[in-house]
Amino acid sequence: MNYKVSGDDLAFVADAIRNKGGTSLSLSFPDGFVGALGDIPTGVDPAYAICTMKNVMSIVSGSAPYVNDLTFYRAQVQAVDLPQCSIVGTSAFYQCSSLAQVSLSICETVGSYAFYKCPSLSQIAMPACTTVGSYAFCQCLSLSQITLPSCEVVESSAFLDCSSLSQISLPACTTVGSSAFGYCS
């Protein structure tokens, strides 16, 4: 069963995820979300707690200013809309195999490996992005076009092995790292 949860109250969102109640609301992540999950086994990094979420259809947050490293590592999310997020951390959405759409309106920096091996990712909207880290979109096999009008730096292997990528628009780009677009069509 797919479920979505919404609310600006951190405890409400965390409880709904813990209980996996099957509500039809939208999933929202207020600031400090990961820390509110609670009941995390000793020795497990709280960032990995999100990995246990299954069948989450979309992630929407109107207030999250950044996504920490490894926060959604291998989560089964299908769409992300974070209009206030300015930084996506290292490996934040690493191997999210169901992730198909990403909208990050004001995001300026996409960390290394941020969307690494997201084979279903076909749409990205990041008009304010200025830096794409190394391996950030590596092996995003469904990504066929990118338009990053503000991007100035594309680090090494950023789009490596995006085998469907055939249209690229980076009008402000001044630096492209080695193999940034290696093995693209």
C-alpha positions in Angstrom: 0.0 0.0 0.0 1.3 3.5 -0.9 0.9 6.1 1.8 1.6 9.8 2.1 1.7 11.9 5.2 1.6 15.7 5.7 1.9 18.3 8.4 4.2 20.9 9.7 4.3 19.3 13.1 7.4 17.2 13.3 6.0 14.7 15.9 2.9 14.1 13.7 5.0 13.3 10.6 7.4 11.0 12.5 4.5 9.2 14.2 2.7 8.7 11.0 5.8 7.2 9.4 6.4 5.0 12.4 2.8 3.7 12.3 2.7 3.6 8.5 -1.0 4.3 8.7 -1.9 4.5 5.0 -3.2 8.0 5.0 -3.8 9.8 1.7 -2.1 13.1 2.8 1.2 14.4 1.3 4.5 13.6 3.0 6.2 16.7 4.5 9.5 16.9 6.2 9.9 19.8 8.6 13.4 20.8 9.8 14.9 18.2 12.1 12.8 15.4 10.7 15.4 12.6 10.9 16.1 13.3 14.6 12.4 12.9 15.4 12.2 9.4 14.1 13.2 8.0 17.5 13.5 4.3 18.3 16.6 3.9 16.2 18.7 1.0 17.2 21.9 1.7 19.1 24.8 2.3 16.7 22.6 3.1 13.7 23.1 6.6 12.2 19.7 8.4 12.3 20.1 9.4 8.6 19.7 5.7 7.7 16.3 5.5 9.5 14.6 6.9 6.4 15.9 3.8 4.4 13.2 1.8 6.1 10.4 3.8 4.6 8.7 1.8 1.9 6.1 2.8 -0.7 6.4 6.6 0.0 5.1 8.2 -3.2 6.3 11.7 -2.8 8.3 14.0 -0.5 7.2 17.6 -0.3 8.5 20.2 2.2 8.0 24.0 1.9 10.6 24.8 4.6 13.5 22.4 4.5 16.7 24.5 3.7 18.9 21.4 3.0 19.0 17.7 2.7 21.7 16.1 4.9 24.2 13.5 3.6 22.6 10.0 3.2 19.2 11.1 4.4 17.1 9.3 1.8 19.7 6.6 1.0 17.9 3.8 -0.9 14.4 5.1 0.1 11.7 4.0 -2.3 10.4 7.5 -3.0 9.0 8.4 -6.5 9.0 12.2 -6.5 10.7 15.0 -4.6 9.6 18.7 -4.4 11.7 20.8 -2.0 11.2 24.5 -3.0 13.3 26.0 -0.2 16.2 23.5 -0.3 19.5 25.2 -1.3 21.9 22.3 -0.7 21.5 18.5 -1.4 24.2 16.7 0.6 26.5 13.8 -0.4 24.6 10.6 -1.3 21.3 12.2 -0.1 19.2 10.2 -2.6 21.8 7.5 -3.4 20.3 4.5 -5.1 16.6 5.6 -4.8 15.6 3.2 -7.6 12.0 4.5 -7.9 12.8 8.2 -7.9 11.5 9.7 -11.2 11.0 13.4 -10.6 13.0 16.0 -8.7 12.1 19.7 -8.3 14.6 21.8 -6.3 13.6 25.4 -7.2 16.4 27.3 -5.3 18.9 24.5 -4.9 22.4 25.9 -5.6 24.6 22.9 -4.7 24.1 19.2 -5.5 26.6 17.2 -3.5 28.7 14.3 -4.8 26.8 11.1 -5.4 23.5 12.9 -4.4 21.4 11.1 -7.0 23.9 8.3 -7.8 22.2 5.2 -9.4 18.7 6.5 -9.5 17.8 4.6 -12.7 14.2 5.9 -12.9 15.1 9.6 -12.6 13.8 11.2 -15.8 13.0 14.8 -14.8 15.0 17.3 -12.9 14.1 20.9 -12.3 16.9 22.9 -10.7 17.0 26.4 -12.3 19.2 27.9 -9.6 21.8 25.2 -9.4 25.4 26.5 -9.7 27.4 23.4 -8.8 26.9 19.7 -9.6 29.2 17.5 -7.5 31.2 14.5 -8.8 29.1 11.5 -9.6 26.0 13.4 -8.6 23.8 11.9 -11.4 26.0 9.0 -12.4 24.0 6.1 -13.8 20.7 7.9 -13.9 19.7 5.8 -16.9 16.3 7.4 -17.7 17.6 11.0 -17.7 17.3 12.1 -21.3 17.8 15.9 -21.0 19.1 18.5 -18.5 18.7 22.2 -18.5 20.6 24.0 -15.7 20.6 27.7 -16.7 22.7 28.9 -13.7 25.1 26.0 -13.4 28.8 27.2 -13.5 30.6 24.0 -12.4 30.0 20.4 -13.3 32.5 18.2 -11.5 34.1 15.0 -12.7 31.8 12.2 -13.7 28.7 14.1 -12.6 26.6 12.6 -15.4 28.8 9.6 -16.2 26.9 6.7 -17.7 23.6 8.5 -18.1 23.0 6.4 -21.2 19.8 8.1 -22.3 21.1 11.7 -21.9 21.1 13.3 -25.3 20.2 17.0 -24.7 22.2 19.2 -22.4 21.8 22.9 -21.8 24.4 24.6 -19.5 24.6 28.2 -20.8 26.5 29.6 -17.7 28.9 26.7 -17.3 32.6 27.6 -17.1 34.1 24.4 -15.6 33.4 20.8 -16.7 35.3 18.1 -14.9 36.8 15.0 -16.6 34.3 12.4 -17.8 31.4 14.6 -16.6 29.4 13.4 -19.5 31.2 10.1 -20.3 29.1 7.3 -21.8 26.1 9.5 -22.5 24.3 9.2 -25.9 
